[in-house]
Amino acid sequence: MTKYDIYGIGAALVDTEIELTDEDLSNLNLDKGIMTLVDEDNQHKLVNALEGHLVASKKASGGSAANSIIAASYFGSRTYYSCKVADDENGSFYLHDLTEAGVAFGSHQRQQGITGKCLVMITPDAERTMATFLGISETLSLEEVNHEAIGQSRYVYIEGYLVTSETGKPAAIETRKAAQQNNVKVAVSLSDPAIVQHFKSGLDEIIGKKVDIIFCNKNEALHFTDTDELETAIEALKEVADSFVITCGANSTLAFNGEQLFEIPCQPVKAIDTNGAGDMFAGAFLHAICKGEDFYTAGVFANHAAGRIVSQFGPRLKPKQHAEILGSTTI
């Protein structure tokens, strides 16, 4: 029996959310709906420019893969997360949050520096736009890859955002290779349309010849496969992944299990904040298939969980909300 269901690797970011208008975004020269990397000074300038706006959520630990791993852990999966935080207040907060969620992590020495931070800006249509200062997460490296934990896992989950880091990309590639050498299944998230557009070749390196699962949304799928046709994208994804999931917003989710393509309806909800929806979906989906569920059932469960996320502010659910979702489903 394996020790962990899911081993994740990715950034460690402390999130702050702010509500603003499309006009505000335009005035700040930010591209709506994508993640933009900024330095700490520019992030401070953004915060100052938005002073007086409603802060929709208190400080929360985040990072795309972390959100997925934490969600899976609260649903009951045994999880491990490789990341990098600094020896500062946010770093202590972050590791405490992982511990509270039941996520195991490495005991490597924390270094001087600044733990990563993400400013999440929510417009009235519930779309999220992010300005991310990676801080010490930018230096996540081979040193943080835990080969022993990988070998003791059923799945590894790799965050596509790692492609932006000179040391993070090799760490992601090594994680995939170590998993495949140990017959551990590999799941990769494409993360963000802008990441796919600007770092396509790096994502190809992370994926290698083929992985077991790719998670993406419709825009990411189209950009990654360089097409305007979803049907073409689906066929192209089959060349690099044995299975995949394409989320299509409020419309539906497409899940390919290696043999059959399922269209899974989404529950109608009033969206307030889409931040973390894809992360929650991936975490819930991986939890379900680790429990032995088929792709359709896993997709229904993950859509339900993602629907709960978008109906409130913040990229995370409370522990009791995970329990409520489990109580209302059959997995």
C-alpha positions as CSV (number, residue, x, y, z in Angstrom):
1,M,0.0,0.0,0.0
2,T,1.3,3.5,-0.9
3,K,1.9,6.1,1.8
4,Y,0.4,9.0,-0.2
5,D,-2.5,9.2,-2.7
6,I,-1.2,12.5,-4.3
7,Y,2.2,14.2,-4.3
8,G,2.0,17.8,-5.4
9,I,4.7,20.3,-6.4
10,G,4.3,24.0,-7.0
11,A,4.4,27.5,-5.6
12,A,3.6,28.5,-2.1
13,L,1.8,31.8,-2.2
14,V,-0.1,33.8,0.4
15,D,-3.3,35.2,-1.2
16,T,-5.1,38.5,-0.7
17,E,-8.3,39.1,-2.7
18,I,-9.8,42.5,-3.7
19,E,-13.0,43.4,-5.5
20,L,-12.7,45.9,-8.3
21,T,-14.2,47.0,-11.6
22,D,-13.2,46.4,-15.2
23,E,-12.4,50.1,-15.3
24,D,-10.0,49.6,-12.4
25,L,-8.2,46.8,-14.2
26,S,-7.9,48.9,-17.3
27,N,-6.5,51.8,-15.3
28,L,-3.9,49.4,-13.8
29,N,-3.0,48.1,-17.2
30,L,-3.7,44.5,-16.2
31,D,-4.9,41.9,-18.6
32,K,-8.2,40.5,-17.4
33,G,-8.5,36.8,-16.5
34,I,-4.8,35.9,-16.4
35,M,-1.9,35.7,-14.0
36,T,0.8,38.3,-14.4
37,L,4.2,38.0,-12.7
38,V,5.3,41.2,-10.9
39,D,8.1,42.2,-8.6
40,E,7.4,43.1,-5.0
41,D,7.6,46.9,-5.6
42,N,5.0,46.7,-8.3
43,Q,2.8,44.5,-6.2
44,H,3.0,47.1,-3.4
45,K,2.1,49.8,-5.9
46,L,-1.0,47.8,-6.9
47,V,-2.1,47.3,-3.3
48,N,-1.6,51.1,-2.6
49,A,-3.6,52.0,-5.7
50,L,-6.4,49.8,-4.6
51,E,-6.5,51.0,-1.0
52,G,-10.0,51.4,0.2
53,H,-11.4,48.5,-1.9
54,L,-13.2,45.7,-0.1
55,V,-10.8,42.9,0.9
56,A,-13.0,40.0,0.2
57,S,-11.0,37.3,2.0
58,K,-8.5,37.3,4.8
59,K,-4.9,36.0,4.3
60,A,-5.0,32.5,2.9
61,S,-2.4,30.0,1.8
62,G,-2.5,29.4,-1.9
63,G,-0.7,28.5,-5.0
64,S,-2.5,26.5,-7.7
65,A,-1.2,23.0,-6.9
66,A,-1.4,23.7,-3.2
67,N,-5.1,24.6,-3.5
68,S,-5.6,21.2,-5.2
69,I,-3.6,19.2,-2.7
70,I,-5.2,20.9,0.3
71,A,-8.7,20.2,-1.1
72,A,-7.9,16.6,-1.7
73,S,-6.5,16.3,1.8
74,Y,-9.7,17.7,3.3
75,F,-11.8,15.3,1.3
76,G,-9.7,12.5,2.8
77,S,-6.8,11.8,0.5
78,R,-3.3,11.2,1.9
79,T,-1.2,14.0,0.5
80,Y,2.3,15.5,0.3
81,Y,3.3,18.9,-1.0
82,S,6.8,20.1,-2.1
83,C,7.2,23.9,-2.1
84,K,9.5,26.6,-0.8
85,V,8.7,29.3,1.8
86,A,11.0,31.8,3.5
87,D,11.9,32.1,7.1
88,D,9.3,34.9,7.6
89,E,5.9,35.3,9.1
90,N,4.1,34.4,5.9
91,G,6.2,31.2,5.6
92,S,5.3,30.1,9.1
93,F,1.6,30.9,8.4
94,Y,1.8,28.8,5.2
95,L,3.3,25.7,6.8
96,H,0.9,25.9,9.7
97,D,-2.0,26.0,7.2
98,L,-0.6,22.9,5.4
99,T,-0.3,21.1,8.8
100,E,-3.9,22.0,9.7
101,A,-5.1,20.6,6.4
102,G,-3.2,17.3,7.0
103,V,-0.7,17.8,4.2
104,A,2.8,16.4,4.7
105,F,5.7,18.5,3.5
106,G,9.5,18.5,3.5
107,S,11.5,19.6,6.5
108,H,14.2,21.4,4.5
109,Q,15.9,24.5,6.0
110,R,13.9,27.7,5.4
111,Q,16.1,30.4,3.9
112,Q,16.2,34.2,4.3
113,G,13.9,35.9,1.8
114,I,10.2,36.6,1.2
115,T,7.5,34.1,0.9
116,G,5.5,34.5,-2.3
117,K,2.4,36.6,-2.4
118,C,-0.5,36.8,-4.8
119,L,-3.0,39.7,-5.2
120,V,-6.2,38.3,-6.6
121,M,-8.5,40.9,-8.2
122,I,-12.2,39.9,-8.6
123,T,-14.4,41.8,-11.1
124,P,-18.2,41.9,-11.0
125,D,-18.5,39.0,-13.5
126,A,-16.6,36.8,-11.0
127,E,-13.5,36.6,-13.2
128,R,-10.2,36.6,-11.3
129,T,-7.0,38.5,-12.4
130,M,-3.8,37.8,-10.5
131,A,-0.6,39.8,-9.9
132,T,1.9,37.3,-8.4
133,F,5.2,38.0,-6.7
134,L,6.7,34.6,-6.5
135,G,9.3,35.6,-3.9
136,I,11.4,32.6,-2.7
137,S,9.0,30.2,-4.7
138,E,10.8,31.3,-7.8
139,T,13.9,29.4,-6.5
140,L,12.0,26.1,-5.9
141,S,14.5,23.6,-7.3
142,L,15.6,20.0,-7.5
143,E,16.5,20.3,-3.8
144,E,12.8,20.4,-3.0
145,V,11.9,17.2,-5.0
146,N,11.3,14.4,-2.6
147,H,12.1,11.2,-4.5
148,E,11.1,9.0,-1.5
149,A,7.7,10.6,-1.2
150,I,7.1,10.4,-5.0
151,G,7.9,6.7,-5.0
152,Q,5.4,6.2,-2.2
153,S,2.5,8.0,-4.0
154,R,-0.2,6.9,-6.4
155,Y,-0.2,10.2,-8.4
156,V,2.0,13.2,-8.7
157,Y,0.4,16.5,-9.6
158,I,2.6,19.1,-11.3
159,E,1.6,22.8,-11.5
160,G,2.2,24.2,-15.0
161,Y,3.1,27.6,-13.4
162,L,6.5,26.1,-12.5
163,V,7.5,26.5,-16.2
164,T,8.2,30.2,-15.5
165,S,11.1,29.5,-13.1
166,E,14.6,28.6,-14.2
167,T,14.9,26.2,-11.3
168,G,11.2,25.3,-11.0
169,K,11.0,23.8,-14.5
170,P,13.8,21.3,-14.0
171,A,12.2,20.4,-10.6
172,A,8.9,19.7,-12.5
173,I,10.7,17.6,-15.1
174,E,12.5,15.7,-12.5
175,T,9.3,15.0,-10.6
176,R,7.7,13.6,-13.7
177,K,10.7,11.4,-14.5
178,A,10.9,10.1,-10.9
179,A,7.3,9.3,-10.9
180,Q,7.4,7.4,-14.2
181,Q,10.5,5.5,-13.1
182,N,8.5,4.3,-10.1
183,N,5.3,3.6,-12.0
184,V,3.5,6.5,-10.3
185,K,0.9,8.2,-12.5
186,V,1.5,11.8,-13.5
187,A,-1.0,14.6,-13.7
188,V,-0.1,18.0,-15.1
189,S,-2.1,21.2,-14.9
190,L,-1.7,23.7,-17.8
191,S,-2.5,26.4,-15.2
192,D,-3.3,29.6,-17.2
193,P,-3.9,30.7,-20.8
194,A,-1.0,33.1,-20.7
195,I,1.4,30.5,-19.4
196,V,0.4,28.2,-22.4
197,Q,0.9,31.1,-24.8
198,H,4.3,32.2,-23.6
199,F,5.8,29.0,-22.3
200,K,4.5,26.3,-24.6
201,S,7.9,24.7,-25.3
202,G,8.6,24.5,-21.6
203,L,5.3,22.8,-20.9
204,D,6.2,20.3,-23.6
205,E,9.4,19.6,-21.7
206,I,7.5,19.1,-18.4
207,I,5.0,16.7,-20.1
208,G,7.7,14.8,-22.0
209,K,6.4,12.1,-24.4
210,K,3.2,11.5,-22.5
211,V,1.6,11.8,-19.1
212,D,-1.4,10.1,-17.5
213,I,-3.7,13.1,-17.1
214,I,-3.8,16.7,-18.2
215,F,-6.1,19.2,-16.5
216,C,-6.9,22.4,-18.4
217,N,-9.7,24.8,-19.3
218,K,-11.0,25.3,-22.8
219,N,-8.8,28.3,-23.6
220,E,-5.7,26.5,-22.3
221,A,-6.6,23.5,-24.4
222,L,-7.0,25.6,-27.6
223,H,-3.7,27.5,-27.0
224,F,-1.8,24.4,-26.2
225,T,-2.8,22.6,-29.3
226,D,-2.7,25.8,-31.5
227,T,-6.3,25.5,-32.8
228,D,-9.6,27.3,-32.7
229,E,-11.6,24.1,-32.8
230,L,-12.2,22.2,-29.6
231,E,-12.6,18.9,-31.5
232,T,-9.2,19.3,-32.9
233,A,-7.7,20.2,-29.5
234,I,-9.3,17.0,-28.1
235,E,-7.6,14.8,-30.7
236,A,-4.2,16.6,-30.2
237,L,-4.4,16.2,-26.4
238,K,-4.7,12.4,-26.9
239,E,-1.1,12.5,-28.3
240,V,0.4,13.8,-25.1
241,A,-1.9,12.4,-22.4
242,D,-3.6,9.1,-21.8
243,S,-6.5,10.9,-20.3
244,F,-7.5,14.5,-19.8
245,V,-10.1,16.9,-18.4
246,I,-11.2,20.1,-20.1
247,T,-13.3,22.5,-18.0
248,C,-15.6,24.7,-20.0
249,G,-16.8,27.2,-17.4
250,A,-20.5,27.1,-16.4
251,N,-21.3,25.0,-19.5
252,S,-19.9,21.6,-19.0
253,T,-16.8,19.5,-18.4
254,L,-15.2,17.2,-20.9
255,A,-13.4,14.1,-19.5
256,F,-11.5,11.6,-21.6
257,N,-10.6,8.4,-19.8
258,G,-8.5,6.9,-22.5
259,E,-11.4,5.2,-24.3
260,Q,-14.5,7.4,-24.0
261,L,-15.1,11.1,-24.0
262,F,-17.8,12.2,-21.4
263,E,-19.6,15.5,-21.3
264,I,-20.4,16.2,-17.7
265,P,-23.0,18.9,-16.9
266,C,-22.3,21.6,-14.3
267,Q,-24.7,22.5,-11.6
268,P,-26.2,26.0,-12.0
269,V,-24.7,28.4,-9.4
270,K,-24.4,32.1,-9.0
271,A,-20.7,32.8,-9.5
272,I,-19.1,35.4,-7.3
273,D,-15.4,34.5,-7.6
274,T,-13.9,32.0,-10.0
275,N,-10.5,32.1,-8.2
276,G,-9.5,28.6,-7.3
277,A,-12.2,26.8,-9.3
278,G,-9.9,24.9,-11.5
279,D,-7.7,24.0,-8.6
280,M,-10.6,22.7,-6.6
281,F,-11.8,20.7,-9.6
282,A,-8.4,19.0,-10.0
283,G,-8.1,18.2,-6.3
284,A,-11.6,16.8,-6.0
285,F,-11.2,14.8,-9.3
286,L,-7.9,13.3,-8.2
287,H,-9.4,12.4,-4.8
288,A,-12.3,10.7,-6.5
289,I,-10.2,8.6,-8.8
290,C,-7.9,7.6,-6.0
291,K,-11.0,6.3,-4.3
292,G,-11.6,4.1,-7.3
293,E,-14.4,6.2,-9.0
294,D,-14.7,6.3,-12.8
295,F,-14.1,9.5,-14.7
296,Y,-17.7,10.5,-15.1
297,T,-18.4,10.1,-11.4
298,A,-15.2,11.9,-10.5
299,G,-16.2,14.7,-12.9
300,V,-19.6,15.1,-11.3
301,F,-18.1,15.3,-7.9
302,A,-15.4,17.8,-9.0
303,N,-18.0,20.0,-10.7
304,H,-20.0,20.0,-7.5
305,A,-17.0,21.0,-5.4
306,A,-15.9,23.7,-8.0
307,G,-19.5,25.1,-7.9
308,R,-19.2,25.6,-4.2
309,I,-15.9,27.5,-4.6
310,V,-17.2,30.0,-7.2
311,S,-20.3,30.8,-5.2
312,Q,-18.2,32.4,-2.5
313,F,-15.0,34.5,-2.1
314,G,-11.6,32.8,-1.8
315,P,-9.9,29.8,-3.4
316,R,-10.5,27.5,-0.5
317,L,-13.5,25.9,1.3
318,K,-13.7,25.5,5.0
319,P,-13.2,21.9,6.4
320,K,-16.9,21.6,7.2
321,Q,-17.8,22.5,3.6
322,H,-15.7,19.6,2.3
323,A,-17.5,17.3,4.7
324,E,-20.9,18.7,3.5
325,I,-19.9,17.9,-0.2
326,L,-18.9,14.4,0.7
327,G,-22.1,14.0,2.6
328,S,-24.2,15.0,-0.4
329,T,-22.4,12.7,-2.9
330,T,-22.0,8.9,-3.3
331,I,-18.2,8.7,-3.5
